[in-house]
Amino acid sequence: MSEGSASWQIEMERQPEKMLKRLPKNLLQRIRVAIWALADDPRPSGCKKLAGYENLYRVRVGSWRIVYAIEDDRLVILIVRIAPRSSAYLTLS
């Protein structure tokens, strides 16, 4: 799922896929834009590395968070969780 000259691929775990199906259309569109932007720049300005994890990062989309892992050796961005801020960081693996 890479676009243009980006060589990064986007992969998703089950939770984010299920969450995307339940979101309202306007929020879904904003989150999809943010995810596709990660394919061009996996560490955009505003992203934060999560403390206590080797390769987990998060980006904000309003009050929602996209938590993802960057696998530099495979050029893969794995979307781990999409959730409101209040529950985005609970039981991350």
N, C-alpha and C positions, 0 to 999 in steps of 0.2 A: 504494500500500500504506500509506495513512495510517489512523490509528485515532483515533476521538473528535474532539476539536477541533483536533488537530494538523494542520498544513497541510504538514508535511514528508513527502516520499516517500522510500522506501528503494529503491535499485537496487543490483544486484550484478553484479560482473564474473564471468567464468567460474571462476576459481580458487576463490573462496569458495563458489560453488554446488556445485562438485565436492567440495570439502572437507566440506561439510555432509552429503553423501550417505554419507561414509565414517566419520562420527563415531559413537561409542556413544550410545545413546538418552539417557542422563542428561546427558551433556555437550552434546548437540545441543539439548536442552530449555533448558539454562542459557544457551547462546549465542543461541538464538532470542529468549528473554526480553530479553537485553541489546540485541539488534538492534532489537526493537520499542520498547524504551524510548528509543532514539535518535530515533524519530519524534516523541516528545513533547518531548525535550530533547536536541538534538544535541551539547551541550557539558555533559554531566553532571559532577557532582563526581567526581573520580578520573580523568577523561579527561586526556590529555596531548597537547599539540601536538608533533609530531615536528620536531626541529631540522633545518634544511636544506630544508624543504618548505614551500611557501606555505600550503597548506590541508589538510594531512594530520594526523589525530589518531588516538589509539589508546585503547581501553578494555581493561581486564583482565577475564578470566573465568577465575579460577584461574590456572593456568600458561599459559593460552592468551591470544592477543591478537587483537582485531578492529581492523584498520587501515582507516580510512575517510576520505573527503574530504567536506568540507561545501561545497556550492555554494549560497551564500546568495542569489544572484540568481535561481536557479530553485527554491529551497526543496527541494533534493535532497541526500540523503545517499547517497554511492556507496561501498559496501563493496568495498574493494580487496583485502583479504587476511584470511583467518582461518587462524591457524597457531600452533603452540607457540612459546613465547618464543624458543627457540633459532634458529628460522628465520623469524620474523615480519618481520624488517626487511631480509632479504637481497633485493637487486635490486628495490627499490620504484621505480616510475616516476612 
